[in-house]
Amino acid sequence: MFEHGLGSDLTVWTKVQQQLLGGLSTFAYSRPGFGESELIKGSRSPLEVAKALYDTLRELGVPGPFLLVGHSSGGLYVRMFASLYPEEVLGLVLVDPSHERQAREIMGDDPGSLAKLSEIPSDTSEPIRRELSGLIPVLSSGILLVDGKVPDVPMVVLTSTAIPAGAKDFDKTISKIRRLHDELLFSSSDSMHVVTAHCRHFIQVDRPDLVAEAIRWVASEAEKYKR
């Protein structure tokens, strides 16, 4: 089950799904307001996104449990889903995922810098505005899961260490993000970290084979625990 990041849609997973043809069954969707999905009223916090996805899967009759794949902010959403519905989760593949403490690690604890997170540009599209409004409290506080935790299931985290052209001191940012991604691995006793310097943030577009192989590995590991 694929969860896209902020501003993209289900098509960002097309190349990965093509790599998995003839093997695993896949399910991708666009959240409200993205791609061809209609915008709906209401806020879009990670909790609400996860609950809405669960309801959608139930309504469509898509059988679980699921191997969850999340990119960027989608990584937060699938971890929230896994925390809420652990019995519905076989494993996790997190593709250059956002982390709830990412903003605080990069900006520091300066109140002025963190306050800027809530300043959403006026020309921001409505679907992105709604999701940002739901993400800002999480990124500002550094807290995603309040009462629950991510189940101990097979996991792969993929990290891009490519430095964007013209970026200054981005190597320090990458170092902080990489440490946070390492931390995500600690929630699993069966995990693997894939680090690439040859892909931008959209690893699933630049190297769909890496993501497909990670999915196959998690599926294989999850199958072992069924026996």
Buried (B, 14 or more C-beta within 10 A) or exposed (E): BBBBBBBBBBBBBBBBBEBBEEEEEBBBBBBBBBBEBEEEEEEBBBBBBBBBBBEEBEEEEEEBBBBBBBBBBBBBBBBBBBBBBBEBBBBBBBBBBBBBBBBBBEBEEEEEEBEEBEEEEEEEEEBBBBBBBBBBEBBBBBEBBEEBEBBEBBBBBBBBBBBEEEEEEBEEBBEBBBEBBBEBBEBBEBBBBBEBEEBBBBBBBBBBEBBBBBBBBBBEBBEEEEE
